[in-house]
Amino acid sequence: MYRAVLVYLSVCAVASVLGGKPQMRREPKARGTGDPAAMAADAPAPSGTPPAGSTDRCLVKGIYLFEGAEWSPEPCYVCHCERGVPNCRSTPCTNGAPQAPQSSAHRKRVQGQLRKPVLKVGGKTGGRNGKRDDGSTRLQLAAVPPVTKTVAEVKYKKQELGSVSVKKVPKAVPALWRSQEAEGKVLKAKPSTRVSVGTMAMKKGLKEKKRLKAKDEDDDEEDDDDEDDDEEEEEEEAEAENGKEEEEKESQTTPPPARFPGASPLNRTSFMESLPAGCILAESLIACGSVGMAHLPIITDLGVKTLYLADNRIGKLPFRGLSGLPNLEWLDLSKNKLEDSSLSSSIFRNLTRLRRLNLDGNGLTKIPPLPPSLEELKINDNKIKSLTPHSFRGLSKLLTLELEGNGFHDGNVSPLAFRPLRAVIYLRLDRNKFRGLPSGLPPSLQELHLSENRVEEVREGILNKSLQLKVLDLSHNRIREDRIAPRAWIHLPKLEALDLSHNKLVHVPSFLPFALRQILLHHNQIERIPGYVFGHLRPGLESLHLSHNRLVADGIHGVSFLGLYRTLTELLLDNNLLRSIPRGLLLLRNLQLLRLNYNFIRYIPLDALCDTRVSQDSPLVSVHLENNLIDRRLIPPTAFSCIKSYHSVLLRPQRDEEDE
């Protein structure tokens, strides 16, 4: 309403400047009681308009009616224009009550027609084919009290200025913006007040008037439907823009639809406020690691698959704390303060899609009930007292099990504890108190870690069912070679990697698994490599680590490396007590890495590394001889002649000289 008044005042101001102040039309003396003939009486016509009585239109109360048009200026009265003379008469009112004045255009709109009436200038209208209308199809402006007169006068004034009729004032602003952008004129700033809207309307009117004057008579015949369509398109564009803005606002607060069939859209705002600062929320991830969380809020989100809550102070999980996450696949609760009383019996079993569970670094004393869908379980560094036949019940799909640092020993682990684990391939039991390998290991096991225990012996038959074993780690124990049963592991057909480092071996153990490809024997007390100790290996070792031992030159025989001549590629003999290059190295035809640094070697024999009788190059790419007692001036010129690159041999620094 206010915008209509402002537009009207602005148009009046422009009209006064351009053509003089228009005369005000006379009001009837008695509204609704005057004679019908008096209805046609009106003030003199404004300057520049045809006088009343013209053969093509009539003037009734300041409104021009075209030939054949009807208008109801007052309730129960109708005025008809015929041959330039208005004919006003009273009409009966329905139910004895006065009705709002209606025009023929209004009646047509009620009947369901989509075409909108627009008052035209100069009585000229045209169809889509460009022909002149005969007046029978001209539409009149509907008058709706009490605002009808004001809106009609505003439209009439704007028609005099050549501007487009305004249907709805609130929607005129986007239309003006689009019209100016179409003409290539961009405003510096959007209008922020209602006065600026009137100014834009005046500018628009002036531009339209100049454009109309420049056109010839043929161009004056504009199509009603085209203008109506343009206005409708402008309104639809404005509504589309408003709809886009509303959708953008809604998208900022409305979460994405559920990604599971039949699920309703999720609203994370319900639980986001209960999460501490520092949490990360993604499409399928909630990560609240190291944020000081003391309790787990109730989270309901069907799309979450990963929940990371590591390194917090969570001491208890609510009974239904995880019931709102039925699609959870990975849960990390490591390094918290969970105890047996903190977990209900069904807290994890209800997570039927859970695949990975991490409970490291808590205070659990027993294995909680777990869902059968679990594939990875980590309960390292807890206080679990024992493993019973029921500890892993139902976990037939479990592939990885880690029980490191729980104080297990031979007396509190049942031989039947691992029987339910039919698919496990990785078992970690490091940092416990086992004195021997536990009994009842799963037949499917491929990798077993028993580092940092108290293992002293490897009994015969303990690995009889572990025929799939590929990696065995027994490092950091107390194993001696005479405490390894001759048939402890020699029959294992797939054992390729054996770690016996950091033990108490005095020599390389015999009866090694015949499929062995890598053996780690560093940090022992090994003094010698017995002859033929590798002779039964097929195809043979690829890597042999003997660093940090007590090897001397006499402890390595010419046949110590028998069985490795064609396969060994890596030999580590550094940090030993060698005083010369060991014998037999020349026979290792595939050796690529040789470490002899940090020994007490004083000289290099002529044929120690290169056979001068053969012109073939050696495969060695790295030879470490630094930190010995070698005098480089006494090295034979052809000692390294078979090595392709001079930079492959490292001789500096030596112990008795400063680094250069």
N, C-alpha and C positions, 0 to 999 in steps of 0.2 A: 504494500500500500504506500509506504513512504517512498519507495523507489519510483512508483508511478507518478506521484506528486512532483518529485524532483525532476523527472524527465519532462513532465508537462511544463514546469517553470522554465527549464532550460530552453525548450523549444519555443516558448513564448518570447523569451529574451532574444533569440535569434530572429524570430519573425519580426519583432519590433525594430531591430536594427536594419534588416534588409528591406522590408516593405511597409514599414509604418505600423503603428499599433492597431491591431484589429479591433473593430467595434464589437462591443458585447451585445449578445442577443437578448431580447426581452423575455422575461419570464411571464408565464400566464398569471393573471391576477388571482385566480382561485384554482389550485391544482385539483384536477379531478372533477370540478363542478362547472367548468367553462363550457361554452357552446362548441360543438364539433367544428364549426366553421372557424371559430377563433383559434382552434388548434393550429390552423395553417398560417395564422399571422405570425410574423417574426420580425426581427430587427433587420435593417438594411443589410444587404449582402456585403461581405468584406471586399476591400478593394481588389481588383484584378479578377473577380469571379463574375459569372453571368448573372444577370438580374433574375429575380423570381419570375416565373411565368415563361421561362424559356421552354421551348418545345421538347427538349431532351431531358430535363430534370426539374424537380420541384424542391423548394426550400421549406422545410418544416422544422421550427424550433431550432434553427441553426444547423440543421443536418440536411444535406442534399440527397434527394431520392432520385434515382434514375427512372426512366420510363418503365411503368409496369411494376415498380417496386412497392412494397408495403412495409409499414413500420408502426409499432405501437408505442407512442411516446408516453402514454399514461395507462394505468390499468383500466381494462375494459374499453379502450378506444384504439382504433386502427386507422391509419392514414394511408391512402393509396394515391400514387402519382399516375395521372392520365393526361397526356397531351400537355404536359407542363403545368397542370393545375392540380394541387393537392386536394384530395377528397377525404375528409376525416369523418368518422361515424362511430357511434357507440356500439359495443358488442356485448352480448349477454355473458355474465361471469358464471363459471361452474360452481354449483353448490352455494350460490349466493355470496361467495367470498371472492374478493378481488384477486386476480392472478397476476403474476409477474409478467411484464410485457415481453413478448416473444416475437422474433422475426421469422420469416420463412427459412432463413439460413439456420436458425436455432432448431426449428422443427425438423429440417433435413438431417441435422447432426443427431438428433434424438432417434431418428429412424434408422441409424446405423451407418450412414454414409461417412466415409473417411475424409471427404474433401472439405477443406476449411474455408469459410468465407473471408474475403479480404476486400476492403473498400478501395476502388481504383480511382486514379486521378483523371479528370477530364472526360470521364465517361467512356473511355476506350479500353476495350478488353480484347484479348485474342486467344484463340485456341492453339493446340499444338501444331495445326496445319497452317497457321499464320493468317487465317481468314478473320474478318471483322465480325464481331458478335452482333446479333440483331436486337439485343436488349432483353430477350426473354430468359436468357440464362444468367443474367447479372444477379449477383448475390448481395444481400444487404447486411449491414453490421448489426448484430444482435445487441439489444439494449437490456441490461440486467441491473435493476436498481439495487442499492443506491449509488454504485460506483460507475454505472454505465455512462453517464454523461461525461464524467472526467476522462475515462478511458477513450471514449469516442472522440472527445475534443483533442486529446493527445494524438490519436491516430490521424485525425483530420489535419492538424497542424503539421505533423510529420509528412503527410501526403503533399501538402503545399510545398514543403522544402524538398520533396523528391526522395525522401528516405523510405526505407522499408518499414512496413507496419510492424509494431511490436506486439507479440502475442502475450508473453509473460515477461515481466520486468526482471525477475531474478535470472532468467536465462538469456537476457540480452547481452550480458557482459561477455560470456564465452563466444557468442556469435560475432560481436564486434572485434574481439581479439582475432578470431579466425579470418574475418574479412580483411583486416589490416595485414595479417601475415601473408594472405594470398596475394595482396598487391605489392609485396616485397618491402613493406615498411614495418620494421620491428621497433616496438616501444622500448624505452630505456628501463622502465620499471612498471610493474603492474599497478593498476589503480588500487589504492588502499582505503579510499573513502568513497562515499556515495556521490559527492560533488564531482569527483573525477569521472564517474560514469556519465553524468550529464554532459560534461565537456566532451567526452568521446562521442556522445550522440550528436552534439552540435557539429563537430568536425565531420562526422559521417554524413549528416544532412547536407552540409555545404558541398562535399565532394559529389554526392549523388545529384544535386541540383545542377552543378556544372556539367556533369556527364550527360544529363538529360537534354540540356540546352544544345550540346554539341552534336546530338544525334538528329537525323532527319525524321520525317513523319513516319516512314516505314518502321524505323527502329522504335518509335513510341508504342507500337502495338506489341506489348509484352504478354507473355502467356501467364494466365493466372495459375495454371497447374504447375508451371515451372517454378514460379516464385513460391508457391505453397510447398512444392517438393524441396526447394532449397532450404526453406525455413524448417521443414521437418527433418531434413538431413542435418542441419545445424543443431537442432534440438537433440537428435539421436547421437550426434558426435559428443555434445556436451554431456548427455547422460552416460555415454560410454566412458568418457574421461572420468566422470564422477565415480562410475562403477569400478574403473581400474584403481582409482585412489583408495576406494573402500576395500577392494581386494588386497591391495598392498598393505593397508593397515591391518587387515585381518590376518594376513600371512605372517606378520611379525609376531603375533601372539598365538596363532593357531598352529599346533604341531602338525607334522606331516601325517597323512593317513596311515593306518596300520598296514604293515607289509605282509600280514598273514591273512588268509581267506577267512571272512566272517568276523574279523576283529574290528572293533570300533576305533575311531581316531583317538590317539593318545594325547594326554595333557600332562606334560612333565612339570608344569608349574606347581602341581600339588605336592611334589616331594623335593623339588629343586631348592625351595626355601630352607628345608631342613638339612641340606648338605653344607658342609663348611666351605669357606673360601679356599680356592686352589684346586677344586675338583674340575675334571675335564669331562665334558659330555659330548659324545659324537653320536652318529646314527645308531650304532649297535654297541657302544662302549660307554661305561661310566668308570672313570679312574679317579680315585681319591687316595692316592698314595702319599704317605708322609705329611698328612694335613692335621694330625692331632685328634682324629676322630675317636671318641670314647664309646659311642654306641652306634649301632646300625639302624638308621631310620627305615620305616616301612616303604619299600620302593615297589611300585607297580608299573611295569612297562613291558609289553609283550615283545618289543623289538630289541631289547638288550640281550646280547649274547656273551659279553665279557664284562665282568665286574672285578675291578682291581682295587683292593683295600689294604695293600701291604704297608707295613711299617707304621702302624697306628697304635692306639691304646684300647682297642675293642676288647672288652672283657666278657661280653655275653651277646648271644644272638637271640632275638625274640623268637617265640614259637612259630609265628608266621612271618618272620622277617624276610624270608626268601620266597614265599608263596606267590608273590606278585611277579616273579620272573620265571615263568614256566619254560621259556626257551633258552635259558642260560646254558652256555657251553663251557665257559672258562671262568673259574672263581679263584681268586688269589687272596687268601687271608693270612699270609705269612707275616711273621714278626709282629704279632699282636699278643694279647694276654688271655687267650682262650684256654679254658680248662674243661675237664669232662663235664662238670656241672653247667658249663656255659652252653652246651649243645644238647638239644632235645633229640630224642631217638629218631625223629622223622625230619630233622632240619635239612638233611642232604638227600634223603631217599625220595622226597617228592620232586626233586629236580631230575626228571626222567630223561632229559637231553644233555645232562652235564657230562662232559668228556674229560676235562682237565681240572684238577683240584690241588691247590697248594696250601698246606697247613704248616709249613716250616716255621721254626722259631716260636712255638707256643708252649703250653704246659700240659699237653695231653699225656695221659698215662695208659690209654688204650685206644685201639682203632675204632672210631665211631661207625655207626651203620652208614653204608654208602650205596649210591644208586648203581644198578647193574650196567648202566650205560658208560661207566667210567673207563677211560683208556689210559689216563696218566694220574698217578697219585704220588704226591711228595709230602712226607711227614718227617723231614729231617729235623734234627736238633729239638726233639721233644723229650719226654720222660716216660716213654712207653716201657712198661715193665716186662711184658711177655707177648709172645705170638702164639695164639691157640688155633686149633683147627677151625674155629668159627671167625677168626679175625678178618678173613678175606672172603667170606661166604658170598656167593652170587657174582663175584667179579670175574666172570669168565671172559670178558672182553678186555681186561686190563693188559696193557702192553708195557708200561713203564712203572716201576715201583722203586721209590727211594726212601730208605729207612736209616739214613746216615745219622750218627751221633745220638743214639738212644740208649746205649748201655746194654745192648744185647750180648748174651754169651751162650755157650753151648747148653746151659741148663734151662734157660727160659724161652727157648724157641722150639716148638714142637716139630717133630719130623713131618707131621701132617699139615703144618701151617700153610705151606705153599701149594697144597694139592688143588684147591679151587682155581688157581691161576693157570688156566689151560693155554692162554695165549701170550703170557708175559715173555718178553724177549730181552728186557733190560732190568737188572736188579742191582741196586747200590746198597751195600751194607758197610760202608767205610766208617771209621772212627767209632767202632764198637769194641767188644772185649772177647771176640771169638779166639779160641786157641786152635781151632781147626775149621775146615770148611763145613758149613752146616749141612745136615742131612736133608733129604727130601727136596732137593732143588727141582724146579719145574723142567720137564723134558724139552720144552720149547725154548729154553733160555739160550740166548746168543751172546750176551755180554754180562759178565759178573765182576763186580768191584768189591774187594775186601781189603782195601788199603787202610793202613793205620789201625790194625787190630793187634792181636797178640798171637797170631798164627805161628806155630812152631813146627808143624809137620803137615804133610799132605798124605792122607791115608789112601790105601788102595781101595778101589771100588766106590769111593765117594762121588766120583763123576761118571759112573758107569751109564747113567741115563741121560747125561747132558751131551748127547751126540750132536746137537746143533750149536754147541759153544764155539764162538769165534774169537772172543777177547776175554782174557783172564788177567785181572790186576790183583797181584798179591804183594805190592810194594809196601815198604815201611812196616815190615813184620819181623819175625825172629827165625826165619827159615834157614836151616842148614841143609847142605846137599845130601847129607847122610840121613836126613829125616824125610826125604822125598821117596815114597815107595816106587820101585822100578816100574810098576804098571799103573802108576797113579793117573797119568794122562797120555801115555804114549799111544793109546788106542783111539783118541779123539780125532776123527777124520777131518774136522773143519777148524780146529784151533790154529789160528794164524798169528796171533799176537799174544805174547806172554811177558808180563812185567814182574820181574823179581828184583827190582832195584831196592836199595836201602834195606838189605837183609844181612845175613851173616854167612854168606857163601864164601868158601875158601877156594873153590875152583868151579869151573863151568859144570853145571850138573849134567849127568848122563840121562839117557832115556827121555830125551825131549820129544814132544809130539812131532810125528814125522811130517805133518803138513805145515810146520811152523815157517813163517816168513819174516817175522820180526821178534827179537828178544832183547829186552832191556835188562842189563846186568850191572849198570853203573852204581857207584856208591856201595860197594860190597868190600870184601877182603880177599878178593880173588888174586891168587899168585900165579896161576898157570892155566893154560888151555890144553886139556888132555888131547892126545892124538885120536883121530877118528871120532871125536865126540859129535861131529856134525855129519858124519858119513852116511847115516841112514835117512837123512832128510830128503824129501822129494816134493818139489824140485830142488829146494834148498833155500837158505836164508837170503834175504835181500838187505837186511839192516841188522848190524851187530853193535851194540853199545856196551863198551867195557871201560868207560871213563871212570876216574876216581877209584881206582883199585890199587893193588900192589904188584902188578905185573912186572916181571923182570925179563930180560932177554932169554934167559935159560928156560923160562916158563912157557915159551912159545916154540913149538917144534915145527919141523917142515911139513908134517901132516896134520897140524892142528886145524888147518882150514880145509881139509879134505872134505869134499861135498859142497863147497861153496865157490869153486873156481869159476863157474859160469854164471852164478846168480848174484853174488854179493856185490852191492853197489855202494854201500855206506859202512865204513869201519871207523869206529871212534875208540882210540887208544890214548887219549890225552889224560894228563894228570895221573901218570903212573910212575914206575921206577925204572923205565927202560933207559939203557945206556947206549943202545945201538938200534938201527933199523931192524925190526923183526924179520925173521926168515919166512919165506913162503909168500910174501906180498907180490912178488913178481908173477906168481901163478894166478892171481886174481884178475882174470882177463876183462871183467866188466866193472871193475872198481872205478868209481867216479869221485868219491869224497874220502879222503884219508886225513885223520887228525892225529898227529903225534906231538903236538905242542905241550908245553909244561912237563917235559920229561928231563932226562939227563943225557941226552944223545950228544956225542962229541964229534962224530965223523959220519960221512955218508959213503958207503962203498960204491964202487963203480956200477955194479949190476944190482943194486938194491931195489931200484924202482924202474929202471929201463934196461932192456936186454939189448946190448950194443950189437949183437949178432943179427938182430932183426931190424929191418927198416920200418916196420909198422908202427904207427903212432899209438900212444896209450890213450884210453878213454878217460884218464884222470883230468878233472877240471878244477880241482881244488885240493892242494896239499899244504897242510899247516905244520910248519917246523919251527915256529917262533918260540921264544922263551925256553931254549935249550942251551947247550954249551958248544954250539957249532962255530968253528972258525970258517967264515965264508971264503977266506983265501985258499983254504985247503980242499975245497969242493972240486972234484974232477970236472973238467969242462963238459964231458958227455953224460954227467950223472942225471940230468933232466932233459936229455936230447929228445926223448920220445914224447914229451909233453908239448902240446901244440902251442900254448901261450905261456910266455915267460911270467906273466902276472898271475898265473895260476899257482905258483909256488911262493909261499910266504915264509921268509927267513928272518925278518926283522920284527921286533928286536930280539936279541939274545940276552941271556941272564948276565953275562959278564961284560956287557957294553951298555952304554947309554942309548936311549931312544934317539933316533935321528929324524 
